[in-house]
Amino acid sequence: MAGELFGAAMNKAAKKAAITLMKKGKSKEQKKIIDFFYKEDECCGLIKGSPIKFDEYINMVQARCDSFNHKQRAMDMIGLDQSQIEEIPPIVFSSFKYVGEGVDVKVDDGDVVSTHYSVTWIFFSATQMYTYTLTFSMISDDVIEETNDFFYTDITNFSTEHKLVEKIDFGKGCGCNPFGSDATKNNYTVDALEIIVPGASYSFSLRNNGGVERSIQAAKAMIREKKYSI
């Protein structure tokens, strides 16, 4: 929706109307976040500066993420208790989502955020691997929870993907020059974990770092062992 509403060539009146419509029925916090993502430069006369900064937005996302008590939700939805998932420590990773319906991305000085965030738990039992993913929007009340379970013998691939995405942002624009006077590349990277089983594949967003990578390597080793010993 947002990508269509806020194209660079849209005129000032249409942009202002689209932002106003998008705020209908939203909470005070959601309205601030809509301004953060979709505000226009002052020369367009729409919004005079963003009410929140990048670090403030990240803190807001983290606070909402923590409020879900997502590990317990994951175990409850899958129907597990602690004694069933002690093969190796569970893996948890989280990240902004950069693709999907309604997702918009904002880049500034190397920082990359989006309107949607996800957290994934992976649990390991003696015979199966279980995944739980919580995805929520910061500009609406939308929340999606998904679970999957895989027998080790069915997993054909368990791998990570690192992708560079090109993003071009236009400079200040208004009235007769909606595209602005310049364009800047604000490329960003996307990391994901992919699990493939016969007839299906599943991808999970993650922030790739040393701790996550070590956990993934441990999981790969266990999957290989279980696959041929069960």
Contacts in CASP RR format, 6 or more apart in sequence:
PFRMAT RR
TARGET T0000
AUTHOR 0000-0000-0000
METHOD contacts of the structure
MODEL  1
MAGELFGAAMNKAAKKAAITLMKKGKSKEQKKIIDFFYKEDECCGLIKGS
PIKFDEYINMVQARCDSFNHKQRAMDMIGLDQSQIEEIPPIVFSSFKYVG
EGVDVKVDDGDVVSTHYSVTWIFFSATQMYTYTLTFSMISDDVIEETNDF
FYTDITNFSTEHKLVEKIDFGKGCGCNPFGSDATKNNYTVDALEIIVPGA
SYSFSLRNNGGVERSIQAAKAMIREKKYSI
1 102 0 8 1.000
2 22 0 8 1.000
2 37 0 8 1.000
2 38 0 8 1.000
2 102 0 8 1.000
2 104 0 8 1.000
2 115 0 8 1.000
3 102 0 8 1.000
3 104 0 8 1.000
5 15 0 8 1.000
5 18 0 8 1.000
5 22 0 8 1.000
6 15 0 8 1.000
6 18 0 8 1.000
6 38 0 8 1.000
8 170 0 8 1.000
8 178 0 8 1.000
8 179 0 8 1.000
9 178 0 8 1.000
9 179 0 8 1.000
10 18 0 8 1.000
10 178 0 8 1.000
11 175 0 8 1.000
11 178 0 8 1.000
12 40 0 8 1.000
12 44 0 8 1.000
12 45 0 8 1.000
12 46 0 8 1.000
12 174 0 8 1.000
12 175 0 8 1.000
15 40 0 8 1.000
15 44 0 8 1.000
15 46 0 8 1.000
16 45 0 8 1.000
16 46 0 8 1.000
18 38 0 8 1.000
19 34 0 8 1.000
19 35 0 8 1.000
19 38 0 8 1.000
19 39 0 8 1.000
19 46 0 8 1.000
19 47 0 8 1.000
22 34 0 8 1.000
22 38 0 8 1.000
22 139 0 8 1.000
23 30 0 8 1.000
23 31 0 8 1.000
23 34 0 8 1.000
26 34 0 8 1.000
26 139 0 8 1.000
26 140 0 8 1.000
29 60 0 8 1.000
30 138 0 8 1.000
30 139 0 8 1.000
30 140 0 8 1.000
32 51 0 8 1.000
32 52 0 8 1.000
33 52 0 8 1.000
33 57 0 8 1.000
33 60 0 8 1.000
33 115 0 8 1.000
33 138 0 8 1.000
33 139 0 8 1.000
34 139 0 8 1.000
35 47 0 8 1.000
35 49 0 8 1.000
35 50 0 8 1.000
35 51 0 8 1.000
35 52 0 8 1.000
36 50 0 8 1.000
36 51 0 8 1.000
36 52 0 8 1.000
36 57 0 8 1.000
36 106 0 8 1.000
37 104 0 8 1.000
37 106 0 8 1.000
37 115 0 8 1.000
37 139 0 8 1.000
38 104 0 8 1.000
39 46 0 8 1.000
39 47 0 8 1.000
39 49 0 8 1.000
39 50 0 8 1.000
40 46 0 8 1.000
40 47 0 8 1.000
40 174 0 8 1.000
41 171 0 8 1.000
41 172 0 8 1.000
41 173 0 8 1.000
41 174 0 8 1.000
42 48 0 8 1.000
42 49 0 8 1.000
43 172 0 8 1.000
43 173 0 8 1.000
43 174 0 8 1.000
44 173 0 8 1.000
44 174 0 8 1.000
44 175 0 8 1.000
45 174 0 8 1.000
52 60 0 8 1.000
54 108 0 8 1.000
54 111 0 8 1.000
54 113 0 8 1.000
57 113 0 8 1.000
57 138 0 8 1.000
58 113 0 8 1.000
60 138 0 8 1.000
61 96 0 8 1.000
61 113 0 8 1.000
61 117 0 8 1.000
61 138 0 8 1.000
64 117 0 8 1.000
64 136 0 8 1.000
64 138 0 8 1.000
65 94 0 8 1.000
65 117 0 8 1.000
65 119 0 8 1.000
65 136 0 8 1.000
68 119 0 8 1.000
68 134 0 8 1.000
68 136 0 8 1.000
70 119 0 8 1.000
70 121 0 8 1.000
70 132 0 8 1.000
70 134 0 8 1.000
71 90 0 8 1.000
71 92 0 8 1.000
71 121 0 8 1.000
73 132 0 8 1.000
73 134 0 8 1.000
73 145 0 8 1.000
74 121 0 8 1.000
74 123 0 8 1.000
74 132 0 8 1.000
74 134 0 8 1.000
74 147 0 8 1.000
75 81 0 8 1.000
75 82 0 8 1.000
75 85 0 8 1.000
75 123 0 8 1.000
77 132 0 8 1.000
77 145 0 8 1.000
77 147 0 8 1.000
78 123 0 8 1.000
78 130 0 8 1.000
78 132 0 8 1.000
78 147 0 8 1.000
78 149 0 8 1.000
80 123 0 8 1.000
80 125 0 8 1.000
80 130 0 8 1.000
84 125 0 8 1.000
85 123 0 8 1.000
85 124 0 8 1.000
85 125 0 8 1.000
85 130 0 8 1.000
87 124 0 8 1.000
87 125 0 8 1.000
87 126 0 8 1.000
87 222 0 8 1.000
88 124 0 8 1.000
88 218 0 8 1.000
88 219 0 8 1.000
88 222 0 8 1.000
89 215 0 8 1.000
90 121 0 8 1.000
90 122 0 8 1.000
90 123 0 8 1.000
90 124 0 8 1.000
91 121 0 8 1.000
91 122 0 8 1.000
91 212 0 8 1.000
91 215 0 8 1.000
91 216 0 8 1.000
91 219 0 8 1.000
92 119 0 8 1.000
92 120 0 8 1.000
92 121 0 8 1.000
92 122 0 8 1.000
93 119 0 8 1.000
93 120 0 8 1.000
93 193 0 8 1.000
93 204 0 8 1.000
93 206 0 8 1.000
93 207 0 8 1.000
93 212 0 8 1.000
94 117 0 8 1.000
94 118 0 8 1.000
94 119 0 8 1.000
94 120 0 8 1.000
94 205 0 8 1.000
94 206 0 8 1.000
94 207 0 8 1.000
95 117 0 8 1.000
95 118 0 8 1.000
95 191 0 8 1.000
95 205 0 8 1.000
95 206 0 8 1.000
95 207 0 8 1.000
96 105 0 8 1.000
96 112 0 8 1.000
96 113 0 8 1.000
96 114 0 8 1.000
96 116 0 8 1.000
96 117 0 8 1.000
96 118 0 8 1.000
96 205 0 8 1.000
97 103 0 8 1.000
97 114 0 8 1.000
97 116 0 8 1.000
97 117 0 8 1.000
97 118 0 8 1.000
97 135 0 8 1.000
97 205 0 8 1.000
98 105 0 8 1.000
98 112 0 8 1.000
98 114 0 8 1.000
98 165 0 8 1.000
98 188 0 8 1.000
98 190 0 8 1.000
98 205 0 8 1.000
99 190 0 8 1.000
100 116 0 8 1.000
102 115 0 8 1.000
102 116 0 8 1.000
102 137 0 8 1.000
103 114 0 8 1.000
103 115 0 8 1.000
103 116 0 8 1.000
104 114 0 8 1.000
104 115 0 8 1.000
105 112 0 8 1.000
105 113 0 8 1.000
105 114 0 8 1.000
105 167 0 8 1.000
105 188 0 8 1.000
106 112 0 8 1.000
106 113 0 8 1.000
106 114 0 8 1.000
107 167 0 8 1.000
107 169 0 8 1.000
107 186 0 8 1.000
107 188 0 8 1.000
108 186 0 8 1.000
110 186 0 8 1.000
110 188 0 8 1.000
112 188 0 8 1.000
115 137 0 8 1.000
115 138 0 8 1.000
115 139 0 8 1.000
116 135 0 8 1.000
116 136 0 8 1.000
116 137 0 8 1.000
116 138 0 8 1.000
117 135 0 8 1.000
117 136 0 8 1.000
117 138 0 8 1.000
118 133 0 8 1.000
118 134 0 8 1.000
118 135 0 8 1.000
118 136 0 8 1.000
118 204 0 8 1.000
118 205 0 8 1.000
119 133 0 8 1.000
119 134 0 8 1.000
120 131 0 8 1.000
120 132 0 8 1.000
120 133 0 8 1.000
120 134 0 8 1.000
120 193 0 8 1.000
120 204 0 8 1.000
120 205 0 8 1.000
120 206 0 8 1.000
121 131 0 8 1.000
121 132 0 8 1.000
121 133 0 8 1.000
122 129 0 8 1.000
122 130 0 8 1.000
122 131 0 8 1.000
122 219 0 8 1.000
123 129 0 8 1.000
123 130 0 8 1.000
123 131 0 8 1.000
123 132 0 8 1.000
124 130 0 8 1.000
124 219 0 8 1.000
124 222 0 8 1.000
127 151 0 8 1.000
127 152 0 8 1.000
127 226 0 8 1.000
127 230 0 8 1.000
128 149 0 8 1.000
128 150 0 8 1.000
128 151 0 8 1.000
128 152 0 8 1.000
129 149 0 8 1.000
129 150 0 8 1.000
129 152 0 8 1.000
129 155 0 8 1.000
129 219 0 8 1.000
129 223 0 8 1.000
130 147 0 8 1.000
130 148 0 8 1.000
130 149 0 8 1.000
130 150 0 8 1.000
131 146 0 8 1.000
131 147 0 8 1.000
131 148 0 8 1.000
131 149 0 8 1.000
131 150 0 8 1.000
131 195 0 8 1.000
131 202 0 8 1.000
131 204 0 8 1.000
132 145 0 8 1.000
132 146 0 8 1.000
132 147 0 8 1.000
133 144 0 8 1.000
133 145 0 8 1.000
133 146 0 8 1.000
133 147 0 8 1.000
133 204 0 8 1.000
134 143 0 8 1.000
134 144 0 8 1.000
134 145 0 8 1.000
135 143 0 8 1.000
135 144 0 8 1.000
135 145 0 8 1.000
135 146 0 8 1.000
136 142 0 8 1.000
136 143 0 8 1.000
136 144 0 8 1.000
137 143 0 8 1.000
148 195 0 8 1.000
148 202 0 8 1.000
150 195 0 8 1.000
150 197 0 8 1.000
152 223 0 8 1.000
152 226 0 8 1.000
152 227 0 8 1.000
152 230 0 8 1.000
153 226 0 8 1.000
153 227 0 8 1.000
153 230 0 8 1.000
154 197 0 8 1.000
154 198 0 8 1.000
155 195 0 8 1.000
155 196 0 8 1.000
155 197 0 8 1.000
155 223 0 8 1.000
155 227 0 8 1.000
156 196 0 8 1.000
156 197 0 8 1.000
156 198 0 8 1.000
157 194 0 8 1.000
157 195 0 8 1.000
157 196 0 8 1.000
157 201 0 8 1.000
158 193 0 8 1.000
158 194 0 8 1.000
158 195 0 8 1.000
158 196 0 8 1.000
158 216 0 8 1.000
158 219 0 8 1.000
158 220 0 8 1.000
158 223 0 8 1.000
159 193 0 8 1.000
159 194 0 8 1.000
160 191 0 8 1.000
160 192 0 8 1.000
160 193 0 8 1.000
160 194 0 8 1.000
160 206 0 8 1.000
160 208 0 8 1.000
160 213 0 8 1.000
160 216 0 8 1.000
161 190 0 8 1.000
161 191 0 8 1.000
161 192 0 8 1.000
161 193 0 8 1.000
161 194 0 8 1.000
161 203 0 8 1.000
162 189 0 8 1.000
162 190 0 8 1.000
162 191 0 8 1.000
162 208 0 8 1.000
163 189 0 8 1.000
163 190 0 8 1.000
163 191 0 8 1.000
163 192 0 8 1.000
164 187 0 8 1.000
164 188 0 8 1.000
164 189 0 8 1.000
165 187 0 8 1.000
165 188 0 8 1.000
165 189 0 8 1.000
165 190 0 8 1.000
166 185 0 8 1.000
166 187 0 8 1.000
167 185 0 8 1.000
167 186 0 8 1.000
167 187 0 8 1.000
167 188 0 8 1.000
168 183 0 8 1.000
168 184 0 8 1.000
168 185 0 8 1.000
168 186 0 8 1.000
169 183 0 8 1.000
169 184 0 8 1.000
169 186 0 8 1.000
170 179 0 8 1.000
170 180 0 8 1.000
170 182 0 8 1.000
170 183 0 8 1.000
170 184 0 8 1.000
171 179 0 8 1.000
171 180 0 8 1.000
171 181 0 8 1.000
171 182 0 8 1.000
171 183 0 8 1.000
171 184 0 8 1.000
172 180 0 8 1.000
172 181 0 8 1.000
173 179 0 8 1.000
173 180 0 8 1.000
173 181 0 8 1.000
174 180 0 8 1.000
190 205 0 8 1.000
191 205 0 8 1.000
191 206 0 8 1.000
191 207 0 8 1.000
191 208 0 8 1.000
192 203 0 8 1.000
192 204 0 8 1.000
192 205 0 8 1.000
192 206 0 8 1.000
193 203 0 8 1.000
193 204 0 8 1.000
193 206 0 8 1.000
193 216 0 8 1.000
194 201 0 8 1.000
194 202 0 8 1.000
194 203 0 8 1.000
194 204 0 8 1.000
195 201 0 8 1.000
195 202 0 8 1.000
195 204 0 8 1.000
196 202 0 8 1.000
206 212 0 8 1.000
END
